[in-house]
Amino acid sequence: MDSIRKGDDSEEVEIDLEDSSDSEEFDYEEEPQTLWRAHPALEEEESIHTSTLVEISDTMPLINVRDPRGINDCLKVTFEDVIAEPVSVRSGDRVWIWSNALFEVSRVWIYRIVTVLLAIPISVISGLLFAILSCLHIWIVGPCLQCTLMGTRWLQSLWSIVLGIIVRPLLTSAGRCCGGFSIHLAKE
């Protein structure tokens, strides 16, 4: 017979699947293994999410996933992508191993050094540039486009009428006239 035990924690429910005949062999000093955990209540779930939101900042960069959209997939370069020896011409094994090691070490460390020197200034310049472009788009380009569209509604209506009355029938009839032609190619 299965017995259900509820521990001190209201979230945790333990199920003992042992036979009732084996109850004298059960050591009460050991905690039974948790086989099933109940879902937290709605209030507890909300507090979990708020505590998680407090711990995770929107401005904190993702350390492990630095290219989530795969923008720089073309830069996944290995030694074999750059240097390859055909079967007919081969250098010594030690030369190949040392060349590979030096390539990887120099690629990684030179990237790190250049990143230290350039990453912060380029980030500041990029942020400044995107901030200026965003501001110009939001406060100048967007309102100017809206004003232009509001002022030219009559022109849009007139153009739609011209297309519907003149251009569409003309092109439709030309299409029907040319649609009657058929070309058959035959080999001689």
Backbone hydrogen bonds in HBPLUS format (Angstrom, degrees):
<---DONOR---> <-ACCEPTOR-->    atom                        ^
c    i                          cat <-CA-CA->   ^        H-A-AA   ^      H-
h    n   atom  resd res      DA  || num        DHA   H-A  angle D-A-AA Bond
n    s   type  num  typ     dist DA aas  dist angle  dist       angle   num
A0016-ASP N   A0003-SER O   3.16 MM  13  5.62 168.7  2.17 178.3 176.5     1
A0005-ARG N   A0014-GLU O   3.03 MM   9  5.35 166.5  2.05 156.7 159.4     2
A0014-GLU N   A0005-ARG O   3.05 MM   9  5.35 154.4  2.12 168.0 170.2     3
A0012-GLU N   A0009-ASP O   3.34 MM   3  5.61 144.2  2.48 104.3 112.8     4
A0038-ALA N   A0011-GLU O   3.18 MM  27  5.57 129.8  2.44 157.2 171.2     5
A0022-ASP N   A0019-ASP O   3.15 MM   3  5.37 145.7  2.28 101.0 110.3     6
A0023-SER N   A0020-SER O   3.29 MM   3  5.25 156.7  2.34 107.0 107.9     7
A0025-GLU N   A0022-ASP O   3.08 MM   3  5.42 138.7  2.26 105.9 117.3     8
A0026-PHE N   A0023-SER O   3.24 MM   3  5.20 150.2  2.33  97.5 106.2     9
A0045-GLU N   A0041-ALA O   2.81 MM   4  6.02 151.7  1.89 151.8 161.1    10
A0046-GLU N   A0042-LEU O   2.96 MM   4  6.23 154.2  2.03 147.6 153.4    11
A0047-SER N   A0043-GLU O   3.07 MM   4  6.37 156.0  2.13 145.2 151.6    12
A0048-ILE N   A0044-GLU O   2.91 MM   4  6.14 144.4  2.04 143.2 153.4    13
A0049-HIS N   A0045-GLU O   3.02 MM   4  6.31 161.3  2.05 149.7 153.5    14
A0050-THR N   A0046-GLU O   2.92 MM   4  6.18 156.0  1.98 148.7 155.6    15
A0051-SER N   A0047-SER O   2.98 MM   4  6.05 157.3  2.03 140.2 146.6    16
A0052-THR N   A0048-ILE O   2.94 MM   4  6.15 152.7  2.01 146.9 155.0    17
A0053-LEU N   A0049-HIS O   2.87 MM   4  6.05 154.5  1.93 144.3 151.5    18
A0054-VAL N   A0050-THR O   2.92 MM   4  6.10 147.4  2.02 144.3 152.9    19
A0055-GLU N   A0051-SER O   3.06 MM   4  6.28 149.6  2.15 141.3 148.9    20
A0056-ILE N   A0052-THR O   2.95 MM   4  6.13 152.1  2.03 151.1 158.2    21
A0070-GLY N   A0067-ASP O   3.19 MM   3  5.37 161.2  2.22 108.9 114.6    22
A0075-LEU N   A0072-ASN O   3.13 MM   3  5.56 160.7  2.17 110.9 116.9    23
A0076-LYS N   A0073-ASP O   3.34 MM   3  5.75 163.9  2.36 116.2 116.1    24
A0077-VAL N   A0075-LEU O   2.84 MM   2  5.45 122.7  2.17 111.7  94.6    25
A0081-ASP N   A0078-THR O   3.07 MM   3  5.29 140.0  2.24 102.5 113.9    26
A0082-VAL N   A0079-PHE O   3.12 MM   3  5.41 141.1  2.28 103.9 114.4    27
A0083-ILE N   A0079-PHE O   2.86 MM   4  5.94 172.6  1.87 170.7 170.2    28
A0096-TRP N   A0092-GLY O   3.05 MM   4  6.33 157.3  2.10 150.7 156.9    29
A0097-ILE N   A0093-ASP O   2.92 MM   4  6.19 161.1  1.96 152.4 157.5    30
A0098-TRP N   A0094-ARG O   2.88 MM   4  6.00 171.9  1.89 153.8 156.3    31
A0099-SER N   A0095-VAL O   2.85 MM   4  5.86 154.0  1.92 143.3 151.5    32
A0100-ASN N   A0096-TRP O   2.95 MM   4  6.08 157.6  2.01 143.8 149.9    33
A0101-ALA N   A0097-ILE O   2.94 MM   4  6.19 163.2  1.97 151.1 155.6    34
A0102-LEU N   A0098-TRP O   2.83 MM   4  5.96 169.1  1.84 152.1 155.5    35
A0103-PHE N   A0099-SER O   2.88 MM   4  5.95 154.0  1.95 145.1 152.6    36
A0104-GLU N   A0100-ASN O   3.04 MM   4  6.27 168.6  2.06 153.0 155.1    37
A0105-VAL N   A0101-ALA O   2.93 MM   4  6.10 170.6  1.94 156.9 159.8    38
A0106-SER N   A0102-LEU O   2.90 MM   4  5.83 165.3  1.92 144.8 149.9    39
A0107-ARG N   A0103-PHE O   2.88 MM   4  5.91 155.1  1.94 146.5 154.2    40
A0108-VAL N   A0104-GLU O   3.00 MM   4  6.13 166.3  2.02 149.9 153.2    41
A0109-TRP N   A0105-VAL O   2.91 MM   4  6.02 174.2  1.91 157.8 159.6    42
A0110-ILE N   A0106-SER O   2.94 MM   4  5.63 157.4  1.99 138.1 145.4    43
A0111-TYR N   A0107-ARG O   3.18 MM   4  6.04 151.8  2.27 132.9 141.0    44
A0112-ARG N   A0108-VAL O   2.99 MM   4  6.26 155.3  2.05 144.8 151.8    45
A0113-ILE N   A0109-TRP O   2.90 MM   4  6.12 159.0  1.95 149.2 154.5    46
A0114-VAL N   A0110-ILE O   2.91 MM   4  6.03 170.4  1.92 152.3 155.2    47
A0115-THR N   A0111-TYR O   2.83 MM   4  5.89 151.8  1.91 145.3 154.1    48
A0116-VAL N   A0112-ARG O   2.93 MM   4  6.13 155.4  2.00 144.9 150.9    49
A0117-LEU N   A0113-ILE O   3.07 MM   4  6.36 155.1  2.13 147.0 153.6    50
A0118-LEU N   A0114-VAL O   2.84 MM   4  5.93 151.3  1.92 149.6 157.5    51
A0119-ALA N   A0115-THR O   2.75 MM   4  4.95 157.4  1.80 137.8 143.6    52
A0122-ILE N   A0118-LEU O   2.98 MM   4  5.93 165.0  2.00 158.4 163.4    53
A0123-SER N   A0119-ALA O   2.87 MM   4  5.88 149.9  1.96 144.2 153.1    54
A0124-VAL N   A0120-ILE O   2.97 MM   4  6.17 159.7  2.01 153.0 157.7    55
A0125-ILE N   A0121-PRO O   2.92 MM   4  6.15 163.6  1.95 150.2 154.9    56
A0126-SER N   A0122-ILE O   2.79 MM   4  5.88 161.0  1.83 147.0 152.8    57
A0127-GLY N   A0123-SER O   2.85 MM   4  5.95 161.8  1.88 145.9 151.6    58
A0128-LEU N   A0124-VAL O   2.90 MM   4  6.05 158.4  1.95 146.9 153.0    59
A0129-LEU N   A0125-ILE O   2.85 MM   4  6.03 162.0  1.88 149.8 154.9    60
A0130-PHE N   A0126-SER O   2.86 MM   4  6.06 170.5  1.87 156.8 158.9    61
A0131-ALA N   A0127-GLY O   2.89 MM   4  5.95 149.5  1.98 142.1 151.2    62
A0132-ILE N   A0128-LEU O   2.92 MM   4  6.14 159.4  1.96 150.3 155.5    63
A0133-LEU N   A0129-LEU O   2.89 MM   4  6.13 167.2  1.90 153.6 157.5    64
A0134-SER N   A0130-PHE O   2.86 MM   4  5.88 156.0  1.92 141.7 148.7    65
A0135-CYS N   A0131-ALA O   2.92 MM   4  6.06 160.4  1.96 145.7 151.3    66
A0136-LEU N   A0132-ILE O   2.88 MM   4  6.10 165.5  1.90 154.7 158.5    67
A0137-HIS N   A0133-LEU O   2.89 MM   4  6.03 158.3  1.94 145.6 152.0    68
A0138-ILE N   A0134-SER O   2.83 MM   4  5.97 166.1  1.85 153.5 157.4    69
A0139-TRP N   A0135-CYS O   2.87 MM   4  5.84 169.6  1.88 154.5 157.9    70
A0140-ILE N   A0136-LEU O   2.84 MM   4  5.16 143.6  1.97 132.5 140.3    71
A0141-VAL N   A0136-LEU O   2.93 MM   5  6.29 158.9  1.98 149.3 156.1    72
A0142-GLY N   A0137-HIS O   2.84 MM   5  5.68 160.6  1.87 152.0 156.5    73
A0144-CYS N   A0140-ILE O   3.05 MM   4  6.05 158.0  2.10 147.7 154.6    74
A0145-LEU N   A0141-VAL O   2.90 MM   4  6.09 160.5  1.94 156.0 161.1    75
A0146-GLN N   A0142-GLY O   2.98 MM   4  6.24 160.5  2.02 153.6 159.3    76
A0147-CYS N   A0143-PRO O   2.87 MM   4  6.09 160.5  1.91 150.9 156.0    77
A0148-THR N   A0144-CYS O   2.90 MM   4  6.08 158.8  1.95 147.7 153.9    78
A0149-LEU N   A0145-LEU O   2.84 MM   4  6.05 160.9  1.88 151.6 156.7    79
A0150-MET N   A0146-GLN O   2.88 MM   4  6.06 155.2  1.95 147.2 154.2    80
A0151-GLY N   A0147-CYS O   2.92 MM   4  6.06 153.1  1.99 145.8 153.2    81
A0152-THR N   A0148-THR O   3.01 MM   4  6.09 128.7  2.28 140.7 153.4    82
A0156-GLN N   A0152-THR O   3.03 MM   4  6.36 152.3  2.11 148.8 155.9    83
A0157-SER N   A0153-ARG O   2.97 MM   4  6.27 156.6  2.02 150.1 156.3    84
A0158-LEU N   A0154-TRP O   2.88 MM   4  6.08 158.8  1.93 144.9 151.1    85
A0159-TRP N   A0155-LEU O   2.89 MM   4  6.04 161.3  1.92 147.2 152.3    86
A0160-SER N   A0156-GLN O   2.98 MM   4  6.14 154.4  2.05 143.4 150.4    87
A0161-ILE N   A0157-SER O   2.99 MM   4  6.25 152.7  2.06 147.5 154.6    88
A0162-VAL N   A0158-LEU O   2.93 MM   4  6.22 160.4  1.97 152.6 157.8    89
A0163-LEU N   A0159-TRP O   2.93 MM   4  6.13 161.3  1.97 149.6 154.6    90
A0164-GLY N   A0160-SER O   2.97 MM   4  6.11 155.2  2.04 142.3 149.4    91
A0165-ILE N   A0161-ILE O   2.86 MM   4  5.97 153.1  1.93 153.7 160.2    92
A0166-ILE N   A0162-VAL O   2.94 MM   4  5.61 161.1  1.97 143.9 150.2    93
A0167-VAL N   A0162-VAL O   3.44 MM   5  6.84 157.4  2.49 144.5 150.4    94
A0168-ARG N   A0163-LEU O   2.87 MM   5  5.84 163.5  1.89 164.9 166.2    95
A0170-LEU N   A0166-ILE O   3.29 MM   4  6.29 156.5  2.35 143.4 150.4    96
A0171-LEU N   A0167-VAL O   2.95 MM   4  6.11 169.3  1.96 160.6 162.8    97
A0172-THR N   A0168-ARG O   2.86 MM   4  5.91 153.7  1.93 151.4 159.6    98
A0173-SER N   A0169-PRO O   2.96 MM   4  6.06 165.0  1.99 147.4 150.7    99
A0174-ALA N   A0170-LEU O   3.05 MM   4  6.23 156.8  2.10 144.1 151.1   100
A0175-GLY N   A0171-LEU O   2.92 MM   4  6.01 151.5  2.00 140.3 148.0   101
A0176-ARG N   A0172-THR O   2.98 MM   4  6.29 149.9  2.07 145.6 153.6   102
A0177-CYS N   A0173-SER O   2.92 MM   4  6.14 155.4  1.98 148.1 154.9   103
A0178-CYS N   A0174-ALA O   3.00 MM   4  6.16 163.0  2.03 148.0 152.5   104
A0179-GLY N   A0175-GLY O   2.85 MM   4  5.78 128.0  2.13 133.5 147.7   105
A0181-PHE N   A0178-CYS O   3.36 MM   3  5.73 156.2  2.42 107.2 113.3   106
